[in-house]
Amino acid sequence: MRLDEYVTYDGIGLAELLAKGEITPKELGGCVVDAVAAVNPVLNAVVELYPDALDALPQTRGAGSFYGIPTLTKDFPVEAGRPGECGSKLAKGFRALRDTVAWQRLKAAGLVNVGRTTTSEFGVAAATETSLYGNTANPWDIRRGVSGSSGGAAAAVAAGLVPFAHGGDGGGSIRNPASFCGLIGLKPSRGRVTGSPGANAPLFGLATAFMLTKSVRDTALLLDECHGPDAGDGYEICAPHTPYSEAIRRPPEALRIGFCVKSWSQTTCDPEIAESVLKTARLLASYGHEVEEAAPEFDYAAFLEAQKVIWGADLAAGLPQVAQQMQREIGPENLSATVLAVYHFGKDLCASRLVNAFKVYDEMTRRVGRFFNRYDLLLTPTSCIQPEILGTYDPMRAGIDIDTVFADMELKETFTALFNGTGQPAISLPTGTSSAGLPIGSQLVARFGREDLLLGVARQLEENFDRNNGVWGQGLPPVFAGRPRA
C-alpha cells in the first residue's frame, strides 16, 4: 500500500481491506514508519516507535474488529513493559508494570501499539511543550500548538500517521487537541472506560482514557471494544442498550438542544469560533431538532477554586511516589514551573479543603443535571481560542503560581472541564475552519451515560460534510504524511 493511499482511510476502512486480504498488517506498519519519517521531524508528535512491535506485525489476517492495525499510545503507563514517562524528567525511564484494562480490550480487538506520543508534563498544562522532548507543532500551522495534554496523539492523527490514537482527558485533554487539529475527540462518561488496574476513574473521577479519531464510526466501534467496568470498580455505569456502532446507523429523533457561546468564565470567545458554533446550531435545527440558546447556571469561580484543590491534592499525593521510585528530587531540575506550582499548592492543603471541593462539585453536578432534565444535548465551543503560537503559555516560564496555571488553561478549558466534574460524556467535532485555515471544534454534551445520543448526532452532522476532502471536508493540513498523486 502506498502512503498516499494509506492516509485516506479511517480505521474501519483499513480493517475492511485487511479482511479482504488486500493489505497486510505488516504493510500498514511500513506505512506508519514512512509517515513518521516524513513529518515527525517537523511536528515532534511521536516520541519513539517500537521496532519489536513493528517487526511482529503479521502478514496474514486474524480475528478482531481492528486486527493488525497499528496505533500510538500517549506517553503514560498504558502497556506492560513500555515507557510511560508522562512527559517528565522526573519519570524518565519509567516503564509500565502492567496493561490498563482498557488497553487490554483494545488489544483483544486487534490493535497494536507501535509507539508513543508526546504529552504535556503529567497531563497538567493545556500545551504540549516540555523540557523532556520539546514542543509539538500543529500540522495546520507549525508555528502553533496542539493544546494538551493529548497533543502528540492529535498531531499524529491529523498528519496521517495513524487513523486514531490513544489519549486521556481530565479537563479537556482529548477534546481540545481534537479541536485544535480538526479531529473527533470523545470524553466518555465517568466509568464508561474503566481506569483499572488503578482508580476506576483517575484524578478523583475527573479523568478517563479514550481515542482521538478521524471518523464517527471509528469512535463508536472503539468505544464498543473498550467500554465496561472491571472487577473491583467502585461503581458501574449502565451498559448501552445497543452497540454504539449500531446506534449511529439510526438517525436520532428530534432532540431538544441548548447552545451557548458566552464563556462561563467571562473570557471572550473568539468571534470566528462563536460564529462557527452558531452555524452548527442552525444546521442542527435544519435536521428538525429544537435548538435554542440556553446554558446551565453555576458558580464558575467556586468551580474553578475546587478544581485547583482537586488537581493540587492529586499531584501532591502522586509525585512523591514517582520521585521515590525513580530516585529523583521534586524540584526545578526535574519538573516544570507549572507542575511545581500545582504540586506546592496541593502539598499545603488541609483535608477539609479537599472535602469542601468535592461538595462544590456535588452541588455543581446537581445544577447541571437539572439543566439536562430540560435538554437532551448542549452545544458549545470546545475552546475559546484558536491554536496559539508555540510558547505563548510556556509551562516552564518563570513566575508561575497556581492561579497562572489555571489562567493559562482557562481560554481552552472553560467549556470542557465542567463535564469532567459532572462525569457527563462530551465530544469535540471538527465543524468549522477559521479565516486563517485553522480547525474549529464544537462541543456536544449529553446526559450521563448517553454516548449513543452524542454519537448519533455526530454522525448526522458528519454526513453533511465532504468526507472525500480530509476530515469533515477540511482538506489536508500543510504538514501531512501523504498526498494524492497528480
MIKEKOL-311696 format. One record per residue (C-alpha): residue in three letters; x, y, z; residue number from 1. Coordinates in nm, 3 decimals. Each point is the difference from the previous one (the first is absolute). Layout:
<pts>
<'ALA',<X,Y,Z>,NUM>
...
</pts>
This chain:
<pts>
<'MET',<0.000,0.000,0.000>,1>
<'ARG',<0.132,0.343,-0.092>,2>
<'LEU',<0.017,0.265,0.270>,3>
<'ASP',<-0.228,0.235,-0.194>,4>
<'GLU',<-0.261,-0.279,-0.003>,5>
<'TYR',<0.044,-0.094,0.367>,6>
<'VAL',<-0.073,0.350,0.128>,7>
<'THR',<-0.343,0.012,-0.166>,8>
<'TYR',<-0.146,-0.278,0.217>,9>
<'ASP',<-0.147,0.001,0.347>,10>
<'GLY',<0.047,-0.305,0.222>,11>
<'ILE',<-0.309,-0.185,-0.121>,12>
<'GLY',<0.102,0.064,-0.360>,13>
<'LEU',<0.338,-0.158,0.066>,14>
<'ALA',<-0.166,-0.288,0.186>,15>
<'GLU',<-0.217,-0.071,-0.304>,16>
<'LEU',<0.306,-0.016,-0.226>,17>
<'LEU',<0.171,-0.233,0.247>,18>
<'ALA',<-0.305,-0.227,0.014>,19>
<'LYS',<0.002,-0.027,-0.380>,20>
<'GLY',<0.369,-0.084,-0.001>,21>
<'GLU',<0.079,0.305,-0.214>,22>
<'ILE',<0.260,0.123,0.248>,23>
<'THR',<0.184,-0.148,0.298>,24>
<'PRO',<0.074,0.133,0.348>,25>
<'LYS',<0.369,-0.006,-0.093>,26>
<'GLU',<-0.069,0.238,-0.290>,27>
<'LEU',<-0.187,0.234,0.234>,28>
<'GLY',<0.297,0.001,0.234>,29>
<'GLY',<0.220,0.105,-0.288>,30>
<'CYS',<-0.238,0.286,-0.075>,31>
<'VAL',<0.022,0.120,0.361>,32>
<'VAL',<0.380,-0.008,-0.012>,33>
<'ASP',<0.002,0.197,-0.326>,34>
<'ALA',<-0.255,0.249,0.130>,35>
<'VAL',<0.193,0.066,0.319>,36>
<'ALA',<0.322,0.044,-0.197>,37>
<'ALA',<-0.174,0.245,-0.232>,38>
<'VAL',<-0.155,0.241,0.250>,39>
<'ASN',<0.111,-0.067,0.356>,40>
<'PRO',<0.327,0.196,-0.034>,41>
<'VAL',<-0.222,0.305,-0.054>,42>
<'LEU',<-0.285,-0.079,0.243>,43>
<'ASN',<0.174,-0.182,0.287>,44>
<'ALA',<-0.319,-0.195,0.073>,45>
<'VAL',<0.151,-0.349,0.040>,46>
<'VAL',<0.254,-0.061,0.276>,47>
<'GLU',<0.105,-0.335,-0.145>,48>
<'LEU',<-0.116,-0.299,-0.199>,49>
<'TYR',<0.039,-0.355,0.134>,50>
<'PRO',<0.201,-0.209,-0.251>,51>
<'ASP',<-0.095,-0.326,0.171>,52>
<'ALA',<-0.372,0.074,-0.036>,53>
<'LEU',<0.043,0.097,-0.365>,54>
<'ASP',<0.208,-0.309,-0.073>,55>
<'ALA',<-0.265,-0.222,0.160>,56>
<'LEU',<-0.284,0.126,-0.220>,57>
<'PRO',<-0.134,-0.302,-0.188>,58>
<'GLN',<-0.029,-0.058,-0.374>,59>
<'THR',<-0.338,-0.170,0.031>,60>
<'ARG',<-0.356,0.077,0.107>,61>
<'GLY',<-0.128,-0.062,0.351>,62>
<'ALA',<-0.295,0.045,0.235>,63>
<'GLY',<-0.108,0.331,0.152>,64>
<'SER',<-0.179,0.311,-0.123>,65>
<'PHE',<0.331,0.182,-0.047>,66>
<'TYR',<0.231,-0.298,-0.040>,67>
<'GLY',<0.354,0.101,-0.092>,68>
<'ILE',<-0.058,0.376,-0.011>,69>
<'PRO',<0.291,0.194,0.149>,70>
<'THR',<-0.072,0.289,0.237>,71>
<'LEU',<0.185,0.225,0.243>,72>
<'THR',<-0.049,0.044,0.374>,73>
<'LYS',<0.048,0.309,0.211>,74>
<'ASP',<0.322,0.016,0.205>,75>
<'PHE',<-0.173,-0.127,0.315>,76>
<'PRO',<0.019,-0.351,0.149>,77>
<'VAL',<-0.230,-0.189,-0.237>,78>
<'GLU',<0.165,-0.324,-0.112>,79>
<'ALA',<0.213,-0.230,0.214>,80>
<'GLY',<0.372,0.044,-0.060>,81>
<'ARG',<-0.037,0.315,-0.209>,82>
<'PRO',<0.125,0.343,0.111>,83>
<'GLY',<-0.248,0.225,0.177>,84>
<'GLU',<0.198,0.314,0.081>,85>
<'CYS',<-0.297,0.239,0.015>,86>
<'GLY',<0.201,0.263,-0.184>,87>
<'SER',<0.219,0.056,0.306>,88>
<'LYS',<0.366,-0.024,0.091>,89>
<'LEU',<-0.118,-0.116,0.341>,90>
<'ALA',<-0.144,-0.317,-0.155>,91>
<'LYS',<0.264,-0.048,-0.271>,92>
<'GLY',<0.072,-0.369,-0.041>,93>
<'PHE',<-0.321,-0.121,0.165>,94>
<'ARG',<-0.168,-0.301,-0.158>,95>
<'ALA',<-0.355,-0.117,0.053>,96>
<'LEU',<-0.028,-0.305,0.222>,97>
<'ARG',<-0.322,-0.124,-0.157>,98>
<'ASP',<-0.257,0.080,-0.266>,99>
<'THR',<-0.295,0.219,0.076>,100>
<'VAL',<-0.319,-0.199,-0.036>,101>
<'ALA',<-0.127,0.235,-0.269>,102>
<'TRP',<0.315,-0.062,-0.202>,103>
<'GLN',<-0.032,-0.377,0.054>,104>
<'ARG',<-0.343,0.020,-0.159>,105>
<'LEU',<0.122,0.204,-0.295>,106>
<'LYS',<0.284,-0.248,-0.049>,107>
<'ALA',<-0.255,-0.280,0.002>,108>
<'ALA',<-0.178,0.186,-0.280>,109>
<'GLY',<0.325,-0.021,-0.198>,110>
<'LEU',<0.169,0.336,0.054>,111>
<'VAL',<0.379,0.002,0.018>,112>
<'ASN',<0.188,0.265,0.195>,113>
<'VAL',<0.297,0.096,-0.217>,114>
<'GLY',<0.116,0.314,0.180>,115>
<'ARG',<-0.075,0.283,0.240>,116>
<'THR',<-0.100,0.362,-0.048>,117>
<'THR',<0.089,0.319,0.180>,118>
<'THR',<-0.200,0.139,0.291>,119>
<'SER',<0.013,0.300,0.226>,120>
<'GLU',<0.184,-0.079,0.324>,121>
<'PHE',<-0.218,-0.227,0.215>,122>
<'GLY',<-0.293,0.122,-0.209>,123>
<'VAL',<-0.021,0.332,0.185>,124>
<'ALA',<0.062,0.277,-0.252>,125>
<'ALA',<-0.231,0.056,-0.296>,126>
<'ALA',<0.311,0.035,-0.217>,127>
<'THR',<0.213,-0.291,-0.123>,128>
<'GLU',<0.331,0.172,0.070>,129>
<'THR',<0.249,-0.173,0.232>,130>
<'SER',<0.366,0.002,0.091>,131>
<'LEU',<0.009,-0.378,-0.048>,132>
<'TYR',<-0.069,-0.002,-0.373>,133>
<'GLY',<-0.074,0.356,-0.109>,134>
<'ASN',<-0.304,0.152,-0.170>,135>
<'THR',<-0.254,-0.176,-0.219>,136>
<'ALA',<-0.109,0.202,-0.304>,137>
<'ASN',<-0.341,0.016,-0.165>,138>
<'PRO',<-0.021,-0.159,-0.349>,139>
<'TRP',<-0.228,0.286,-0.109>,140>
<'ASP',<0.260,0.265,0.092>,141>
<'ILE',<0.330,-0.112,0.150>,142>
<'ARG',<0.044,0.333,0.176>,143>
<'ARG',<-0.297,-0.092,0.217>,144>
<'GLY',<-0.068,-0.249,0.277>,145>
<'VAL',<-0.227,-0.299,0.033>,146>
<'SER',<-0.136,0.069,0.350>,147>
<'GLY',<0.037,-0.284,0.248>,148>
<'SER',<0.039,-0.229,0.152>,149>
<'SER',<-0.062,-0.249,-0.283>,150>
<'GLY',<0.170,0.232,-0.248>,151>
<'GLY',<0.232,-0.252,-0.160>,152>
<'ALA',<-0.289,-0.235,-0.066>,153>
<'ALA',<-0.199,0.276,-0.170>,154>
<'ALA',<0.290,0.113,-0.218>,155>
<'ALA',<0.077,-0.360,-0.099>,156>
<'VAL',<-0.355,-0.077,-0.113>,157>
<'ALA',<-0.049,0.335,-0.174>,158>
<'ALA',<0.325,-0.045,-0.194>,159>
<'GLY',<-0.097,-0.350,-0.115>,160>
<'LEU',<0.245,-0.208,0.206>,161>
<'VAL',<-0.274,-0.226,0.140>,162>
<'PRO',<-0.381,-0.007,-0.044>,163>
<'PHE',<-0.054,0.051,0.374>,164>
<'ALA',<0.209,0.033,0.313>,165>
<'HIS',<-0.034,-0.047,0.373>,166>
<'GLY',<-0.046,0.298,0.232>,167>
<'GLY',<-0.140,0.101,0.336>,168>
<'ASP',<-0.228,0.280,0.122>,169>
<'GLY',<-0.002,0.153,0.348>,170>
<'GLY',<-0.117,0.351,-0.091>,171>
<'GLY',<-0.018,0.005,-0.379>,172>
<'SER',<0.318,-0.188,-0.090>,173>
<'ILE',<-0.159,-0.204,-0.279>,174>
<'ARG',<-0.254,0.259,-0.114>,175>
<'ASN',<0.224,0.306,-0.028>,176>
<'PRO',<0.279,-0.171,-0.198>,177>
<'ALA',<-0.272,-0.146,-0.224>,178>
<'SER',<-0.143,0.349,-0.050>,179>
<'PHE',<0.341,0.154,-0.074>,180>
<'CYS',<0.088,-0.272,-0.251>,181>
<'GLY',<-0.337,-0.054,-0.170>,182>
<'LEU',<-0.090,-0.341,0.144>,183>
<'ILE',<-0.273,-0.178,0.193>,184>
<'GLY',<0.071,-0.021,0.372>,185>
<'LEU',<-0.240,-0.177,0.237>,186>
<'LYS',<0.026,0.014,0.376>,187>
<'PRO',<-0.223,-0.287,0.112>,188>
<'SER',<-0.213,0.006,0.315>,189>
<'ARG',<0.170,-0.062,0.330>,190>
<'GLY',<0.044,-0.375,0.035>,191>
<'ARG',<-0.082,-0.080,-0.363>,192>
<'VAL',<0.367,-0.082,-0.061>,193>
<'THR',<0.143,-0.146,0.318>,194>
<'GLY',<0.325,0.133,0.141>,195>
<'SER',<0.086,-0.347,0.133>,196>
<'PRO',<0.242,-0.124,0.128>,197>
<'GLY',<0.021,0.343,0.166>,198>
<'ALA',<-0.288,0.216,0.107>,199>
<'ASN',<-0.334,-0.064,-0.165>,200>
<'ALA',<0.028,0.356,-0.134>,201>
<'PRO',<0.337,0.171,0.062>,202>
<'LEU',<0.045,0.350,0.143>,203>
<'PHE',<-0.277,-0.051,0.257>,204>
<'GLY',<-0.241,-0.092,-0.279>,205>
<'LEU',<0.083,0.288,-0.236>,206>
<'ALA',<0.214,-0.185,-0.253>,207>
<'THR',<-0.058,-0.274,-0.253>,208>
<'ALA',<0.189,-0.159,-0.287>,209>
<'PHE',<-0.127,-0.037,-0.356>,210>
<'MET',<0.099,0.062,-0.362>,211>
<'LEU',<0.023,0.292,-0.244>,212>
<'THR',<-0.136,-0.090,-0.343>,213>
<'LYS',<-0.078,0.114,-0.354>,214>
<'SER',<-0.351,-0.148,-0.023>,215>
<'VAL',<-0.307,-0.048,0.215>,216>
<'ARG',<-0.025,-0.366,-0.097>,217>
<'ASP',<0.352,-0.064,0.131>,218>
<'THR',<-0.088,0.180,0.323>,219>
<'ALA',<-0.311,-0.213,0.044>,220>
<'LEU',<0.169,-0.333,-0.068>,221>
<'LEU',<0.301,0.082,0.219>,222>
<'LEU',<-0.238,0.080,0.285>,223>
<'ASP',<-0.183,-0.328,-0.062>,224>
<'GLU',<0.330,-0.183,0.036>,225>
<'CYS',<0.128,0.159,0.321>,226>
<'HIS',<-0.298,0.112,0.210>,227>
<'GLY',<-0.124,-0.163,0.317>,228>
<'PRO',<0.102,-0.048,0.363>,229>
<'ASP',<0.271,-0.224,0.139>,230>
<'ALA',<-0.019,-0.218,0.308>,231>
<'GLY',<0.044,0.214,0.307>,232>
<'ASP',<-0.113,0.330,-0.153>,233>
<'GLY',<-0.163,0.210,0.271>,234>
<'TYR',<-0.305,0.061,-0.218>,235>
<'GLU',<-0.130,-0.122,-0.332>,236>
<'ILE',<-0.163,0.208,-0.268>,237>
<'CYS',<-0.304,-0.144,-0.178>,238>
<'ALA',<0.089,-0.182,-0.320>,239>
<'PRO',<-0.131,0.144,-0.329>,240>
<'HIS',<-0.324,-0.152,-0.132>,241>
<'THR',<0.157,-0.068,-0.339>,242>
<'PRO',<0.356,0.010,-0.131>,243>
<'TYR',<0.111,0.352,-0.083>,244>
<'SER',<0.095,-0.107,-0.351>,245>
<'GLU',<-0.363,-0.100,-0.054>,246>
<'ALA',<-0.145,0.307,0.171>,247>
<'ILE',<0.167,0.237,-0.247>,248>
<'ARG',<-0.175,-0.170,-0.292>,249>
<'ARG',<-0.339,0.132,0.114>,250>
<'PRO',<-0.069,0.373,-0.044>,251>
<'PRO',<-0.079,0.149,0.342>,252>
<'GLU',<-0.355,0.111,0.070>,253>
<'ALA',<-0.067,0.370,0.044>,254>
<'LEU',<0.196,0.117,0.305>,255>
<'ARG',<-0.009,0.310,0.214>,256>
<'ILE',<0.342,0.162,-0.021>,257>
<'GLY',<0.127,0.303,0.189>,258>
<'PHE',<0.289,0.200,-0.137>,259>
<'CYS',<0.234,0.247,0.169>,260>
<'VAL',<0.290,0.210,-0.130>,261>
<'LYS',<0.040,0.233,0.297>,262>
<'SER',<0.291,-0.115,0.211>,263>
<'TRP',<-0.086,-0.107,0.354>,264>
<'SER',<0.330,0.143,0.117>,265>
<'GLN',<-0.084,0.337,-0.162>,266>
<'THR',<0.290,-0.057,-0.238>,267>
<'THR',<-0.092,0.138,-0.339>,268>
<'CYS',<-0.047,-0.273,-0.256>,269>
<'ASP',<0.175,0.052,-0.334>,270>
<'PRO',<-0.265,0.143,-0.241>,271>
<'GLU',<0.078,-0.255,-0.272>,272>
<'ILE',<-0.043,-0.284,0.246>,273>
<'ALA',<-0.329,0.142,0.127>,274>
<'GLU',<-0.129,0.039,-0.356>,275>
<'SER',<0.104,-0.357,-0.085>,276>
<'VAL',<-0.195,-0.134,0.297>,277>
<'LEU',<-0.304,0.209,-0.098>,278>
<'LYS',<0.025,-0.144,-0.351>,279>
<'THR',<0.004,-0.350,0.151>,280>
<'ALA',<-0.308,0.090,0.206>,281>
<'ARG',<-0.181,0.107,-0.317>,282>
<'LEU',<0.102,-0.323,-0.171>,283>
<'LEU',<-0.137,-0.205,0.289>,284>
<'ALA',<-0.326,0.195,-0.019>,285>
<'SER',<-0.023,-0.081,-0.371>,286>
<'TYR',<-0.007,-0.369,0.093>,287>
<'GLY',<-0.316,0.057,0.203>,288>
<'HIS',<0.153,0.037,0.344>,289>
<'GLU',<-0.136,0.268,0.232>,290>
<'VAL',<0.298,0.229,0.053>,291>
<'GLU',<0.004,0.304,0.228>,292>
<'GLU',<0.251,0.205,0.193>,293>
<'ALA',<0.036,-0.137,0.352>,294>
<'ALA',<0.272,-0.094,0.248>,295>
<'PRO',<0.025,-0.151,0.349>,296>
<'GLU',<0.037,0.251,0.281>,297>
<'PHE',<0.273,-0.062,0.256>,298>
<'ASP',<0.266,0.187,0.196>,299>
<'TYR',<0.301,-0.017,-0.232>,300>
<'ALA',<0.235,0.165,0.251>,301>
<'ALA',<-0.086,-0.258,0.266>,302>
<'PHE',<0.036,-0.279,-0.255>,303>
<'LEU',<0.343,0.128,-0.106>,304>
<'GLU',<0.123,0.024,0.359>,305>
<'ALA',<-0.118,-0.355,0.067>,306>
<'GLN',<0.177,-0.119,-0.316>,307>
<'LYS',<0.327,0.151,0.124>,308>
<'VAL',<-0.036,-0.183,0.330>,309>
<'ILE',<-0.080,-0.337,-0.159>,310>
<'TRP',<0.283,0.020,-0.253>,311>
<'GLY',<0.241,0.122,0.267>,312>
<'ALA',<-0.088,-0.279,0.240>,313>
<'ASP',<0.041,-0.261,-0.271>,314>
<'LEU',<0.348,0.120,-0.098>,315>
<'ALA',<0.107,0.042,0.363>,316>
<'ALA',<-0.084,-0.366,0.059>,317>
<'GLY',<0.140,-0.138,-0.325>,318>
<'LEU',<0.326,0.180,-0.066>,319>
<'PRO',<0.183,-0.117,0.314>,320>
<'GLN',<-0.073,-0.359,-0.099>,321>
<'VAL',<0.152,0.056,-0.344>,322>
<'ALA',<0.298,0.182,0.150>,323>
<'GLN',<0.067,-0.282,0.244>,324>
<'GLN',<-0.029,-0.271,-0.263>,325>
<'MET',<0.225,0.181,-0.246>,326>
<'GLN',<0.241,0.123,0.271>,327>
<'ARG',<-0.028,0.364,-0.108>,328>
<'GLU',<-0.077,0.325,0.176>,329>
<'ILE',<-0.319,0.203,-0.033>,330>
<'GLY',<0.144,0.329,-0.120>,331>
<'PRO',<0.062,0.223,-0.302>,332>
<'GLU',<0.270,-0.231,-0.134>,333>
<'ASN',<-0.264,-0.268,-0.062>,334>
<'LEU',<-0.334,0.182,-0.023>,335>
<'SER',<-0.141,0.302,-0.183>,336>
<'ALA',<-0.110,0.312,0.185>,337>
<'THR',<-0.361,-0.088,-0.086>,338>
<'VAL',<0.008,-0.344,0.162>,339>
<'LEU',<0.196,0.130,0.300>,340>
<'ALA',<-0.255,0.277,0.056>,341>
<'VAL',<-0.287,-0.248,0.014>,342>
<'TYR',<0.201,-0.241,0.215>,343>
<'HIS',<0.099,0.263,0.258>,344>
<'PHE',<-0.356,0.130,0.016>,345>
<'GLY',<-0.128,-0.352,0.061>,346>
<'LYS',<0.269,-0.084,0.255>,347>
<'ASP',<-0.113,0.285,0.223>,348>
<'LEU',<-0.370,-0.090,-0.008>,349>
<'CYS',<-0.189,-0.131,0.300>,350>
<'ALA',<-0.243,-0.292,-0.032>,351>
<'SER',<-0.304,0.216,0.063>,352>
<'ARG',<0.065,0.204,-0.314>,353>
<'LEU',<-0.005,-0.315,-0.210>,354>
<'VAL',<-0.327,-0.110,0.160>,355>
<'ASN',<-0.150,0.343,-0.062>,356>
<'ALA',<0.120,-0.008,-0.361>,357>
<'PHE',<-0.193,-0.322,-0.055>,358>
<'LYS',<-0.307,0.165,0.154>,359>
<'VAL',<0.030,0.279,-0.256>,360>
<'TYR',<0.019,-0.260,-0.277>,361>
<'ASP',<-0.304,-0.181,0.141>,362>
<'GLU',<-0.206,0.320,-0.004>,363>
<'MET',<0.121,0.089,-0.348>,364>
<'THR',<-0.085,-0.347,-0.129>,365>
<'ARG',<-0.355,0.031,0.136>,366>
<'ARG',<-0.045,0.337,-0.168>,367>
<'VAL',<0.128,-0.124,-0.333>,368>
<'GLY',<-0.208,-0.316,0.034>,369>
<'ARG',<-0.316,0.209,0.040>,370>
<'PHE',<0.089,0.185,-0.320>,371>
<'PHE',<0.017,-0.333,-0.184>,372>
<'ASN',<-0.345,-0.088,0.129>,373>
<'ARG',<-0.117,0.265,-0.248>,374>
<'TYR',<0.247,-0.058,-0.283>,375>
<'ASP',<0.130,-0.312,-0.171>,376>
<'LEU',<0.326,0.162,-0.113>,377>
<'LEU',<0.202,0.315,0.052>,378>
<'LEU',<0.205,0.156,-0.281>,379>
<'THR',<0.297,0.225,0.087>,380>
<'PRO',<0.339,0.095,-0.141>,381>
<'THR',<0.267,-0.250,0.095>,382>
<'SER',<0.260,0.273,0.054>,383>
<'CYS',<-0.038,0.376,0.030>,384>
<'ILE',<0.312,0.058,-0.210>,385>
<'GLN',<0.156,-0.121,-0.322>,386>
<'PRO',<0.335,-0.182,0.023>,387>
<'GLU',<0.252,0.236,0.156>,388>
<'ILE',<0.360,0.063,-0.103>,389>
<'LEU',<0.235,-0.250,0.166>,390>
<'GLY',<0.143,0.140,0.321>,391>
<'THR',<-0.292,0.232,0.074>,392>
<'TYR',<-0.084,-0.197,0.313>,393>
<'ASP',<0.345,-0.152,0.057>,394>
<'PRO',<-0.042,-0.240,0.296>,395>
<'MET',<0.366,0.051,0.092>,396>
<'ARG',<0.006,0.380,0.022>,397>
<'ALA',<0.095,0.167,0.327>,398>
<'GLY',<-0.246,0.148,0.247>,399>
<'ILE',<-0.282,-0.252,-0.041>,400>
<'ASP',<-0.233,-0.062,0.295>,401>
<'ILE',<-0.321,-0.199,0.033>,402>
<'ASP',<-0.212,0.288,-0.130>,403>
<'THR',<0.227,0.043,-0.304>,404>
<'VAL',<-0.031,-0.370,-0.082>,405>
<'PHE',<-0.377,0.010,-0.007>,406>
<'ALA',<-0.011,0.337,-0.176>,407>
<'ASP',<0.212,-0.158,-0.276>,408>
<'MET',<-0.249,-0.285,-0.030>,409>
<'GLU',<-0.315,0.208,0.029>,410>
<'LEU',<-0.006,0.118,-0.361>,411>
<'LYS',<-0.006,-0.361,-0.116>,412>
<'GLU',<-0.178,-0.180,0.282>,413>
<'THR',<-0.278,0.239,0.100>,414>
<'PHE',<-0.257,-0.211,-0.187>,415>
<'THR',<0.161,-0.342,0.044>,416>
<'ALA',<0.111,-0.046,0.362>,417>
<'LEU',<-0.351,0.032,0.143>,418>
<'PHE',<-0.097,-0.335,-0.148>,419>
<'ASN',<0.298,-0.177,0.150>,420>
<'GLY',<-0.148,0.117,0.328>,421>
<'THR',<-0.354,-0.117,-0.075>,422>
<'GLY',<0.121,-0.319,-0.170>,423>
<'GLN',<-0.217,0.053,-0.307>,424>
<'PRO',<0.104,-0.107,-0.349>,425>
<'ALA',<0.121,0.279,-0.228>,426>
<'ILE',<0.141,0.000,-0.351>,427>
<'SER',<0.190,0.252,-0.211>,428>
<'LEU',<-0.092,-0.001,-0.368>,429>
<'PRO',<0.188,0.172,-0.287>,430>
<'THR',<-0.289,0.217,-0.116>,431>
<'GLY',<0.182,0.308,-0.125>,432>
<'THR',<0.310,0.163,-0.142>,433>
<'SER',<0.128,0.349,0.079>,434>
<'SER',<0.096,0.266,-0.252>,435>
<'ALA',<0.362,-0.099,0.072>,436>
<'GLY',<-0.075,-0.359,-0.101>,437>
<'LEU',<0.009,-0.136,0.355>,438>
<'PRO',<-0.248,-0.261,0.125>,439>
<'ILE',<-0.285,0.103,0.231>,440>
<'GLY',<-0.163,-0.254,0.228>,441>
<'SER',<-0.354,-0.001,0.138>,442>
<'GLN',<-0.075,-0.192,0.319>,443>
<'LEU',<-0.315,-0.203,0.054>,444>
<'VAL',<-0.091,-0.120,0.350>,445>
<'ALA',<-0.266,-0.256,0.098>,446>
<'ARG',<-0.153,-0.130,0.319>,447>
<'PHE',<0.208,-0.243,0.201>,448>
<'GLY',<0.033,-0.332,-0.181>,449>
<'ARG',<-0.145,0.118,-0.333>,450>
<'GLU',<0.296,-0.038,-0.233>,451>
<'ASP',<-0.249,-0.149,-0.246>,452>
<'LEU',<-0.170,0.338,-0.041>,453>
<'LEU',<0.330,0.180,-0.046>,454>
<'LEU',<0.122,-0.245,-0.261>,455>
<'GLY',<-0.334,-0.009,-0.180>,456>
<'VAL',<-0.011,0.379,-0.041>,457>
<'ALA',<0.372,0.006,-0.083>,458>
<'ARG',<-0.062,-0.246,-0.282>,459>
<'GLN',<-0.293,0.211,-0.119>,460>
<'LEU',<0.228,0.305,-0.016>,461>
<'GLU',<0.282,-0.199,-0.162>,462>
<'GLU',<-0.223,-0.094,-0.291>,463>
<'ASN',<-0.037,0.370,-0.084>,464>
<'PHE',<0.373,0.036,-0.072>,465>
<'ASP',<0.210,-0.116,-0.295>,466>
<'ARG',<0.177,-0.308,0.132>,467>
<'ASN',<0.212,-0.021,-0.315>,468>
<'ASN',<0.180,0.323,0.088>,469>
<'GLY',<0.182,-0.073,0.323>,470>
<'VAL',<-0.176,-0.033,0.334>,471>
<'TRP',<-0.348,0.154,-0.029>,472>
<'GLY',<0.088,0.193,-0.315>,473>
<'GLN',<0.286,0.197,0.153>,474>
<'GLY',<0.249,-0.099,-0.268>,475>
<'LEU',<0.349,-0.113,0.095>,476>
<'PRO',<0.231,0.182,0.242>,477>
<'PRO',<0.320,0.144,-0.150>,478>
<'VAL',<0.205,-0.256,0.190>,479>
<'PHE',<-0.144,-0.335,-0.106>,480>
<'ALA',<0.163,-0.338,-0.038>,481>
<'GLY',<-0.141,-0.080,-0.343>,482>
<'ARG',<-0.174,0.195,-0.270>,483>
<'PRO',<-0.186,-0.141,-0.303>,484>
<'ARG',<0.218,-0.031,-0.307>,485>
<'ALA',<-0.077,0.226,-0.292>,486>
</pts>
